[in-house]
Amino acid sequence: MVKFLAPIVLLTISNVFMTFAWYGHLRFRNTALITVILVSWGIAFFEYCFQVPANRIGYEVYNAAQLKTIQEVITLLVFSGFSVWYLKEQFRWNYLVGFLFIILAVFFIFKKW
């Protein structure tokens, strides 16, 4: 059970760092671009510290397509919360519809045919 959950937990932590590295600077649009690039790189370092082990451990129980699918779903969940909480953006109905299609993709990728 731990081998199945460890990659998911690590990918979730990784995605929190990644989301802040990629989008956190949007609240600081008056800060010099070079500054936000360097800060983003610094944050991305920690993202990789969780993402690389997540994929290494995860590849023992999931194939690459499954790992990527898990990562994308986590990314959407983390980003949805981030955009509402941190960026103060509205979550719209069409985002939910799009996410439902992604859940359908998860079904097809994980289904044993």
C-alpha positions in Angstrom: 0.0 0.0 0.0 2.8 2.4 0.8 4.4 1.9 -2.6 1.2 2.9 -4.2 0.6 6.0 -2.1 4.2 7.3 -1.7 4.5 8.5 -5.3 1.1 10.2 -5.0 2.1 12.0 -1.8 5.5 13.0 -3.2 3.9 14.2 -6.5 1.4 16.3 -4.5 4.2 18.0 -2.6 6.1 18.4 -5.8 3.1 20.0 -7.5 2.6 22.5 -4.7 6.2 23.7 -5.2 5.8 23.6 -9.0 2.6 25.7 -9.0 4.2 28.3 -6.8 7.3 28.3 -9.0 5.4 28.7 -12.2 2.4 30.9 -11.2 3.2 32.4 -7.8 5.0 35.4 -9.3 1.7 36.5 -11.0 0.9 38.3 -7.8 4.1 40.2 -8.1 3.9 41.7 -11.5 5.8 44.8 -10.5 8.8 42.8 -9.5 11.6 42.6 -12.0 11.4 39.6 -14.4 14.9 38.4 -13.6 14.1 38.4 -9.9 11.0 36.2 -10.3 12.8 33.9 -12.7 15.6 33.4 -10.1 13.1 32.9 -7.3 11.1 30.5 -9.5 14.2 28.5 -10.2 14.9 28.3 -6.5 11.4 27.0 -5.8 11.7 24.6 -8.7 14.7 23.0 -7.1 12.5 21.7 -4.3 9.9 20.6 -6.7 12.5 18.3 -8.4 13.6 17.0 -5.0 10.1 15.5 -4.6 9.2 14.8 -8.2 12.3 12.7 -9.2 11.9 10.3 -6.2 8.2 10.2 -6.8 8.7 8.9 -10.3 11.6 6.6 -9.3 9.5 5.0 -6.6 6.3 5.1 -8.6 7.8 3.3 -11.5 8.1 0.2 -9.4 4.2 0.0 -9.2 3.0 2.2 -12.1 4.0 2.4 -15.7 5.2 5.7 -17.2 1.8 6.6 -18.7 0.1 6.0 -15.4 2.6 8.1 -13.5 2.1 10.9 -16.0 -1.6 10.7 -15.7 -1.4 10.7 -11.9 0.8 13.8 -12.1 -1.5 15.6 -14.4 -4.6 15.0 -12.2 -2.7 16.1 -9.1 -1.5 19.2 -11.0 -5.1 20.2 -11.9 -6.3 19.7 -8.4 -3.4 21.6 -6.8 -3.7 24.4 -9.5 -7.4 24.7 -9.0 -7.0 25.3 -5.3 -4.1 27.6 -5.9 -5.9 29.7 -8.5 -8.9 30.2 -6.2 -7.0 30.6 -2.9 -3.8 32.4 -3.9 -4.7 34.1 -7.2 -8.3 34.8 -6.1 -9.7 33.6 -9.5 -13.1 32.2 -9.9 -13.6 28.4 -10.5 -15.9 28.1 -13.5 -18.3 25.4 -14.5 -16.5 24.7 -17.8 -13.3 23.9 -15.8 -15.2 21.2 -14.0 -16.5 19.8 -17.3 -12.9 19.7 -18.6 -11.7 18.0 -15.4 -14.4 15.4 -15.8 -13.1 14.5 -19.3 -9.6 14.1 -17.7 -11.1 11.7 -15.2 -12.5 9.8 -18.1 -8.9 9.7 -19.5 -7.7 8.3 -16.2 -10.3 5.5 -16.5 -9.0 4.5 -19.9 -5.3 4.7 -18.9 -5.8 2.6 -15.7 -8.3 0.1 -17.0 -6.9 -3.4 -17.6 -8.2 -4.2 -21.1 
